[in-house]
């Protein structure tokens, strides 16, 4: 009997150790708190765990692994296996995908933005660009057009932004410069303090971020239709970690991306945008809507110069910038 018990115990331990040895855990670095912006990451983790029977898990950390500007660096050294970042936080590190942050590209929906982002992420020049950081682009975090919440005198026209200090990154910052605003780049977690202290008078965000990071709490006005552009915030994985997955694990991960993105799109439409209007009303925030003629003049002043400058700058970097720009705008034209 003693031998039987011992053998059984050893067998059970062996099975347990084997199961533990073959379990795969990835650490995922994001920031802030759970919100619409991270819903696809959360859903991806759920799907991967479900479809692997719990043998492959994604452990999501909100700021515990890295600062949001350092997530790509963390990926490059394998500090964690997956991360989210925004291209405009460090355009010099990921210039190829900043084409998606150019102002007034004209994407008509979040679904179209997701589709075009995924297509661009597979372009050989983009793959090579991110490979410098040992990173593989997994999926985008499609965001609607950014608009501004602000304090103080509300702009009655586009020209009233002249001289105004605004938080605006990437192509949005370039667009605002074109009308005389003074853009400054800061991460999402810094903006509330900057706005409250008067460092900036207005902040550009998508609606979910205005709610999540508290910029509407002391805001007095909101631009409904300035629509200067949006940001591109991909989810990336460490390429070595991706290559180290078993074929089955890789199939589970990659196969869950489309479902996770669809969950994200549904959540943004049905949850975030449904809450946005009431959030403005509860706080008595004035809605500022600009006329068609003003918006056309804004686009004319900002779009072409920003695109030309982007192409020139990134061609000098050795990127096929004109090709990337034509690739993106061609897809947009086909979809519209």
N, C-alpha and C positions, 0 to 999 in steps of 0.2 A: 504493500500500500504506500509505504514511504517513497519507494522508487517511482510509483505511478504519479503521486502528487508532485514530486520533484520534476519529473519529465513534463508533466502538464504545465507546471509553472514556467519552466524554461521555454516551452513552446509558446506560451502566451506572451512572455516577455519578448521572445524573438519576433513574433508577429507584431507586437506593439512597436518595437524598435524599427522594424521594417516599414511600418506604416508612417512612423514619424520621419524616417529618413527620406521617404519618397514624397512627403508633403512639401508643397512649394508656397512660400510666403513672400510677397512683394510689399515693400513700403512705398507709399504714394504721398508726395508732398504737394499740398495745396495751401490756401491761406484764408484768412477771414473766418467765416462760419459756413455751415451748410446752407446753400441758397440755390436759386435757379442756375447760377453759373457753374455749380458743381454737381448738378443732378445727374448728368451723364456719367460722371466718375462714380458716384454712389451706385447708380444702376448697373454699371459695368462690374463693380465689385460683387453686387448681388448675383448677377448672372454667372459670373465666373465661379463663384462658390457653389451655386446651385448645379451648374452643368458639370462640375468636377467632383460632385459629391463631397465637397468640403476639402478636397485634396489640394486645391489651388486657391489661395486667398489674397486679397488686396487690402492691406491695412492703411487706411486713409488718415493722414495727420494734417490738421489745420494749423499750420505754422510751427509745429513742433520739430520739424526736421530741417527747415531752411527758411530764409527770408524769400519773398516772392521774386526779388531781383536776382537771387542766387540759385534759383531752381535749376536753370540750365547748367550752371557750373556743377551743381550737385549730381546731376545726371551724368555729366562728362567723366567724373571720377568714380561713379558707381556708389555714391553715398546712399542712394535709394534707387529703386528700379523704375519708377514712374513719377511724372510731375506735370504740373500745369504752369504755364507762364504766358505773358503777353509780349508779342513781338516788339511793341513800342517801348518796353522797359529797357531794352538793350539792342537797338536796331543794328548796331555794328556787329553783333554776334550772330544775327539771323537775318541778314539783309534780304535774302530771296523772298521770304514770306511777308515782308513789309509792303510788297506791292498790293496786298489785300487791305492795307490801311490807307491807301491813297484816297483823297476826298472825292466825293461825288462819283463813285464808280457806277452807281445805279442798280445795285442788286435790289430785287423786288420783294424778297422774303427771306426768313431765316432758313427755310429749306433750301432755297437756291444758294445761299451763302455756304451752307454745309456741303452741298454738292460740289461747288466750285473750289472750296478749300480742299476737300478730299482729292480732287483732281490735281490741283497744284501741288499738293504734298507728294504726289508720285512723280512729278517732273524730275528728270535726272539732275538738273542743276540744283533743285531744292534738296533732293536726297543727299547730294554731295555737300551742300552747304551745312546741313545739320549733322552730317557724318563727322565733321570736324569736332563735334562735341560728343561723339559716340552716341548720338541720339537718332532715334527713328520716330517720325511723326505718326501718331496713332489716330487722332481725331481732333476736329476743331471744337471750339466752344462758341457757336454762332451767336452773335449779338445784334440786336436791332440798331438802327441809327442812333448815335449819341445825341443828346441835347443837354442844355445847360439849366441848372438851377442856380440862383444867385441871391445875393442880399444887396440892399441899397437901391439906388435908382434903377428901375427896370428899363431895358433898352426899348425905345419906341420904334427904332429902325435898325437895320444891320449896321449902319454907320455909327450907331451909339456904342458899339463894342470898341471903337478906337480908344486906345490907351488903357483899356480894362485888363487887369491881371486875371487870367483864367487858367484853370488846370486843364490842360489838353495835351495829349501825347501823339506822337507819330504824325500821320497825315492830317488829323484833326487840328493839331497844333499848327501845321503849315497852312491850313485853310484859314485859321483864325488870324495868323500873321498877315495874310493877304488883305484882311479888312482892318488892320491896324491894332488888333488886340495884342496883348503881351502874354504868350503862353508859357507855362512852366510845367515841366514833367515831374510828377511825383506818383508814388504807388497809391493804390486804393486805400490802404490803411493809414495814409498820412493826410488825406484830404479834409476830413472833418475838422481837425485842429487848425489846418491852414485856412479854412473858410471861417471858422469861428474867430480866429485871431486877426482876420483881415489881410492875411498874406495874399489870398486870392479873393476876388469878389464873386466869381462864378466857377462852377465845376462841371465838366462834361463827363457824363456816365450814361450807360443804359439804365432803364428804369429800375431793374432789380438791384443794381449797385447803389443807386441813390437811396433806396430803402434800406439796404443791408448796412451801408456805411454811414448812415445818419445824416446825409447832406440835406435832406428835406426837413429836418427837425427845426432848423432856424432859417430856412429859406423863405423868400418872399415872392419869387417869381420863377417861372419855368417856360422855356421856349418849346413850343409844341412841334415846330416844323423847320427849325434851322437845318437839321440833318446834315452836318458837315462830313459825316463819315462814321466809321466804326473801327474797332480794334480787332486784331486777330490773335486769339489766345489758344494755342494748341495744347493738347495733351501729348506728351512724348514719353518714350520708354528708352531705357538704356539698351543699346544695341547688343552688347555682350549678354545681358540678362535675357533678352528676347531670343537670341541664338541658343542660349543654354536650356531653354524650355524643351520639353519633349514635343514630338509632333502633335500629340493629342492635346497638350496644354496650349500650344501655339494656336491650334485650330479653335479651341474653346475661346481663347482671348480674342483673336481676330474675328471670329464668328459672332461675338457678342457686340461688336462695335456698332453695327447698324441699328440693332435693337436699343442700345443705350442712347444713341443719337436721337432716335425717334421718341424715346421717353423724354429726352431733354426738350425737343421741339413742342411736344404736347404740354409739358409742364409749363414752359414759358408762355404759351398762348393761353392756357386755361387757368393758371394760377397767378403768375406774375402780372400779366397785363390786366387781368380782372381786378387785381388789387390796386393798380396804379392810380386810376382816376379817383377812387374813394380816398386814397392816401393824400392826394393833393387837396381834395375838398375838405377833409377833416382839419387840415392845417391852414386853410384859407390862402393857399398859394395861387397867385395870379397866373393865368395862362397867357403867354405872349405868342401871337401868331403873326408871321410876316407875310406880306403880299407877294404875289407871283413875280412881279417885276423886280422886287428887291432880291428875291431868292435867285432869279436868273442872273442878275448882276453879280451876286456872290459867287455863283458857280463859275461864271465867266472869269472872274478875278482869281479864283483859287484853283480850279481843276486842272486846266492845261499847264499853267506854270509849275504846279506841284508834280505833275506827271513827268514833265520835261526834266525837272531838276532831279527827280528820282532816277530816271533813265541815265542821265549823264553821270550822276554820282556812282551808281552801281555798275555801270559799264566800266568805269575807272577801277572798280574793285575786281574786275575780271569776270563778273556775272554776265550772262546773256540777257541783259535787262530789258532791251526792246522786245526780245522774244517772250520773256515772262509777262510783260505788260500786254502784249498782243494776245497771248494765250488766255489771260484772265478776261480781258475786255471782249475777246471773241466769244468766250463761253457765256458771258453775260448777255451779249447781243443775241446769241442763239436762244437763250432761255427767256428773253423778254420779247 
